[in-house]
Amino acid sequence: MRPVDSPLPARLVSLDVFRGLTVMLMVVVNNPGDWGHIYPPLEHAEWNGCTPTDLVFPFFLFIVGVSLAYALAGARRSGAPTRPVLARVARRAGILFSLGVLTSLYPHFDFATVRIMGVLQRIALVYLGTSCIYLLTGWRMQAILLITLLITYALLMQLAPVPGFGPANLAPTTNLGAWLDRTVFTEAHLWQTSRTWDPEGLLGTLPALGTGLLGLLAGQWLRWPGPAPVAKPLGLALAGALAVVAGLVWSTWFPINKALWTSSYVLFTGGLALGLLALLYWLCDVRSYRRGLGPVLAFGVNAIAVFFFSAILSRTFGLVRLPGPAGRPLGFKEWLYEGGIAPFFSNPRQASLAGAVVCLLIWLAVLSWLRRQNWVWKV
């Protein structure tokens, strides 16, 4: 592979489909009918391990990297000064980060306990870091940085002593990343569920950047004019298989773990992302398959809008209190679920899954209408 400086197709249909599928899974995962009875495949791994749910976030970051290889290619080709481009990148990253903090603040706006890090915040940091690396380096240096990040993170997490706790460890509250987050943010500004550690903390952003770099390298491979079209998905599939194997091997001493975003997790999930992108690229961009993709594309072009507004709406519905069974007050969403979905199922997990699917269908109706109006929310 060599650096890409030639103008090739500006948009990958396969990438929009990949993004749409990921957003659809995210909606189902984030909106169970009953949080107490989540359908098993839609739960995160308890600690080590990887479920389908644990693929959503790394797939997003991988897609960010692939997108940047296309979105910023013109800036590299033109040879224009990079400072204005970096300024635009920093502005967009700042907006994404601010939207993430806003979702944490809403609806009570308690600045004393607001969570500072989060999903959108990590996406913003990975977007910023991957963009800067792409604009300032070539693919060889990017590959070296990827390897360096993963090895450095593994060494820090497994060898560096944790102040106040002793030897390095990978436990939730006593690992080096958790200590760093408590030191920088204090417990008041960490993940509300624990207040002792944060799954989107500072140190874990380093290997998450590696996930973005994997996507960036994949995007540059797809933009390279050298190989025949069929060779590109084959190359992605081979790289994906190697990454999955490498991740599984590495996991024997540095376990696959989403909350810690371990190096083995980066390789394993990145390998699966490479494999899925290879399949979609062959179908959508080599074979030009389009039938039935409208709903998926509707989700794919408005990914950030879905994430942001689904969080805001969910919390807004929670402010509306209605009488439920035995007079117990319920939020509007829970009231609809208890009265309109749960009674039709004897199995509470199946009912919870049905609630998630109904939410997905509602979003599909909204996004399909927005797509017909050519409305896309860009930040």
C-alpha positions, -999 to +999 in steps of 0.1 A: +000+000+000+011+036-007-002+070+002-033+080-017-034+113-036-057+105-065-093+115-067-115+084-063-152+080-055-160+105-028-185+083-009-187+046+000-222+032+000-208+003+020-197+027+047-231+043+050-247+008+052-221-002+079-229+030+098-266+024+095-264-012+107-243-001+137-268+027+146-297+003+143-280-021+168-272+009+190-309+019+191-320-017+201-292-020+227-299+015+243-337+011+244-348-021+260-384-022+271-373-032+306-337-026+319-343-053+345-349-080+318-325-072+289-325-098+261-292-117+267-273-109+234-281-072+240-262-070+273-226-060+277-201-086+289-200-085+326-163-077+325-140-097+303-154-110+270-173-096+241-210-097+232-227-083+201-235-052+222-198-047+228-192-042+191-213-011+187-188+015+200-156+002+184-175-001+151-184+036+154-148+046+160-136+023+132-162+040+108-149+074+120-114+064+108-126+051+074-147+083+069-117+106+075-097+089+048-123+102+024-134+135+041-099+149+045-083+134+013-089+167-006-070+187+020-040+164+017-042+164-021-043+201-025-012+208-006-029+237+011-019+248+046-031+223+072-038+249+099-073+260+086-082+223+082-071+215+117-091+244+130-122+231+114-115+196+128-109+210+163-142+230+160-162+199+151-145+179+178-154+206+203-191+205+192-192+167+196-176+169+230-200+196+241-230+176+229-218+147+250-215+169+281-250+183+273-265+148+273-249+143+307-263+176+321-298+172+308-324+176+323-312+187+357-280+207+347-262+198+379-227+210+371-214+197+405-219+161+394-219+162+356-201+133+340-173+148+319-163+119+297-188+097+278-195+082+244-197+114+223-167+128+242-146+098+233-158+099+197-148+136+196-113+129+210-107+100+186-120+121+157-096+149+166-066+126+171-071+105+140-076+136+119-044+152+131-025+120+125-039+116+090-031+152+080+004+151+094+017+116+087+017+089+060+002+054+063+035+038+075+038+062+104+001+056+112+007+019+113+037+024+136+016+047+159-012+021+160+012-006+172+029+018+196-003+028+212-015-007+218+018-019+232+023+012+254-012+009+268-007-028+276+025-021+294+010+007+314-020-013+325-002-045+333+032-032+347+028+003+361+020+004+398-012+021+408-007+049+434-025+039+466-032+004+455+001-012+447+009-035+418-008-031+384-041-048+381-072-049+358-099-047+384-127-021+378-119+004+406-082-002+412-066-002+377-044+026+365-071+041+343-096+043+371-070+060+394-062+086+367-099+094+362-105+099+399-074+120+401-082+143+372-120+145+374-127+135+410-154+109+417-182+134+414-176+137+376-173+100+367-198+075+354-229+078+376-234+040+380-200+036+398-185+070+407-152+051+411-143+045+375-154+055+340-157+031+310-149+061+287-121+074+308-089+092+298-063+064+296-086+042+276-089+069+249-053+059+238-063+024+226-096+038+213-075+060+191-060+028+178-094+017+167-098+049+148-064+043+132-074+009+121-103+024+103-081+051+088-057+026+073-087+006+059-101+038+043-067+045+027-065+010+014-099+014-003-089+047-018-057+033-033-061+031-071-037+002-075-055-031-067-083-044-088-117-038-072-121-074-060-087-073-044-097-046-020-124-065+000-101-096-001-073-075+014-096-062+041-109-097+049-074-110+052-063-082+075-095-087+095-088-124+100-053-117+111-064-090+135-090-113+151-065-140+156-040-116+170-066-102+194-075-137+206-039-147+211-032-114+230-063-119+251-046-149+269-026-124+290-044-091+283-081-100+282-107-087+258-125-060+278-146-032+265-146-012+297-108-011+297-107-010+259-078-034+261-054-038+232-067-073+225-102-058+223-090-033+197-076-060+175-105-084+180-133-059+173-113-041+147-108-074+129-145-080+129-151-045+116-126-051+088-144-083+079-178-067+078-166-037+058-150-062+033-183-080+028-203-047+025-178-032+001-180-062-021-218-062-021-225-025-023-195-009-041-182-038-063-214-055-071-235-023-068-262-041-047-289-016-035-321-035-030-337-030+004-310-007+017-332+024+022-340+018+059-304+011+067-292+042+048-318+063+066-300+054+099-266+057+084-267+093+073-280+107+106-261+087+132-251+115+155-287+129+155-301+095+165-276+091+193-281+126+207-318+130+204-326+094+216-307+102+248-325+136+252-359+122+244-355+093+268-347+116+296-375+140+286-400+111+287-387+103+322-399+137+334-435+129+324-449+108+353-481+088+348-499+063+372-489+027+366-499-006+382-510-002+418-507+036+414-469+034+410-458+064+390-440+056+357-421+076+331-440+081+298-418+055+280-422+029+308-460+036+310-463+029+272-443-003+276-462-016+307-495-009+291-490-015+254-462-041+250-455-062+282-490-076+286-487-094+252-457-115+263-453-141+290-415-140+288-402-106+302-370-108+282-389-113+250-412-084+260-381-062+266-368-071+232-401-062+216-400-028+233-365-022+218-378-033+183-408-009+186-384+019+194-363+010+164-394+011+141-404+045+155-369+058+147-371+042+112-403+061+104-388+094+116-355+089+098-371+077+066-392+109+065-361+130+071-342+112+043-370+119+019-367+156+029-329+154+023-324+165+060-291+155+075-278+169+108-241+177+105-219+191+132 
